Amino acid sequence: MTVPISSDLTPFLYVIVCGCGNAGDIGTLIDAAQKRHWDVGVIATPQGFGFIDAEAIATLTGYPVRSAWHAPGDARSFPPADAIAVAPASFNTVNKWAAGICDTLALSVLCESHGLGTPTAVLPYVNSALAAHPAYRRSLELLRETGVLIGTYEPHRPKAGGGAHRFPWHEALDLLEPRLGRRPVSGSP
Ligand SMILES: Cc1cc2nc3c(=O)[nH]c(=O)nc-3n(C[C@H](O)[C@H](O)[C@H](O)COP(=O)(O)O)c2cc1C
């Protein structure tokens, strides 16, 4: 696929998708972002990749969905990120990110985002049993302290089918837009 070059005037949003029950609805966020004049590139965790239609997303965004690192020497396929939205964010990725674990491309981008100063919003999609775990609460607190913007989705009841219908995809854009600043000079995967 030919990868388009993002215009300097159009902010580039990385959307990081985790292995959550509502990940298949990611087109809602892509569509909302494009309507608000963002270019979008999607990075899925290896688990998240199985929940999405990567071909449809590539058609929608104009960029291949990334899930693994490039081979050394290969060209990078995304421009640097102006902002990052982690949506939906899993319990697993939230905790690993906060702990500085970097064993997926998605986590590597997230762990670097702090040092690069890239505005980052996270919209977790977890049930209330997972959300009650003390490590999760600590992880969110730590991420908040480092400047990560946290979504307001209230965890759904376990085994109740989830709360996909009330997941606030647009909130990622609402949180990030006021933080848009200068395009960082490096950091593309
Ligand atoms: C069908 C299915 C739905 C899942 N839904 C969620 C979910 O909504 N939220 C969540 O935190 N984990 C969910 N999980 C568990 C995650 O996929 C699992 O923790 C995985 O390790 C997450 O990997 P990732 O963080 O690298 O994407 C689900 C798993 C399956 C098989």
The ligand as an SDF file (V2000), in Angstrom:
LIG
                    3D

 31 33  0  0  0  0  0  0  0  0999 V2000
  -13.5330  -11.6470   23.9590 C   0  0  0  0  0  0  0  0  0  0  0  0
  -12.6280  -10.9300   24.9280 C   0  0  0  0  0  0  0  0  0  0  0  0
  -13.0010   -9.6960   25.3970 C   0  0  0  0  0  0  0  0  0  0  0  0
  -12.1620   -9.0130   26.2810 C   0  0  0  0  0  0  0  0  0  0  0  0
  -12.5470   -7.7790   26.7260 N   0  0  0  0  0  0  0  0  0  0  0  0
  -11.7330   -7.0930   27.5370 C   0  0  0  0  0  0  0  0  0  0  0  0
  -12.0920   -5.7870   27.9390 C   0  0  0  0  0  0  0  0  0  0  0  0
  -13.1250   -5.2470   27.5380 O   0  0  0  0  0  0  0  0  0  0  0  0
  -11.2490   -5.1030   28.7540 N   0  0  0  0  0  0  0  0  0  0  0  0
  -10.0700   -5.6560   29.1880 C   0  0  0  0  0  0  0  0  0  0  0  0
   -9.3470   -4.9880   29.9370 O   0  0  0  0  0  0  0  0  0  0  0  0
   -9.7070   -6.8970   28.8140 N   0  0  0  0  0  0  0  0  0  0  0  0
  -10.4890   -7.6280   27.9960 C   0  0  0  0  0  0  0  0  0  0  0  0
  -10.1190   -8.8740   27.5810 N   0  0  0  0  0  0  0  0  0  0  0  0
   -8.8680   -9.4380   28.0880 C   0  0  0  0  0  0  0  0  0  0  0  0
   -7.6800   -8.8920   27.2850 C   0  0  0  0  0  0  0  0  0  0  0  0
   -7.8320   -9.1600   25.9070 O   0  0  0  0  0  0  0  0  0  0  0  0
   -6.3660   -9.5230   27.8330 C   0  0  0  0  0  0  0  0  0  0  0  0
   -6.1380   -9.0500   29.1380 O   0  0  0  0  0  0  0  0  0  0  0  0
   -5.1730   -9.2140   26.9610 C   0  0  0  0  0  0  0  0  0  0  0  0
   -4.0190   -9.7060   27.5950 O   0  0  0  0  0  0  0  0  0  0  0  0
   -5.0180   -7.7190   26.7050 C   0  0  0  0  0  0  0  0  0  0  0  0
   -3.8800   -7.5320   25.9190 O   0  0  0  0  0  0  0  0  0  0  0  0
   -3.4560   -6.0660   25.4640 P   0  0  0  0  0  0  0  0  0  0  0  0
   -3.4830   -5.2030   26.6800 O   0  0  0  0  0  0  0  0  0  0  0  0
   -2.0310   -6.2600   24.9680 O   0  0  0  0  0  0  0  0  0  0  0  0
   -4.3670   -5.6440   24.3950 O   0  0  0  0  0  0  0  0  0  0  0  0
  -10.9300   -9.5730   26.7080 C   0  0  0  0  0  0  0  0  0  0  0  0
  -10.5520  -10.8200   26.2030 C   0  0  0  0  0  0  0  0  0  0  0  0
  -11.3890  -11.4920   25.3260 C   0  0  0  0  0  0  0  0  0  0  0  0
  -10.9430  -12.8240   24.7840 C   0  0  0  0  0  0  0  0  0  0  0  0
  1  2  1  0
  2  3  1  0
  2 30  2  0
  3  4  2  0
  4  5  1  0
  4 28  1  0
  5  6  2  0
  6  7  1  0
  6 13  1  0
  7  8  2  0
  7  9  1  0
  9 10  1  0
 10 11  2  0
 10 12  1  0
 12 13  2  0
 13 14  1  0
 14 15  1  0
 14 28  1  0
 15 16  1  0
 16 17  1  0
 16 18  1  0
 18 19  1  0
 18 20  1  0
 20 21  1  0
 20 22  1  0
 22 23  1  0
 23 24  1  0
 24 25  2  0
 24 26  1  0
 24 27  1  0
 28 29  2  0
 29 30  1  0
 30 31  1  0
M  END
$$$$
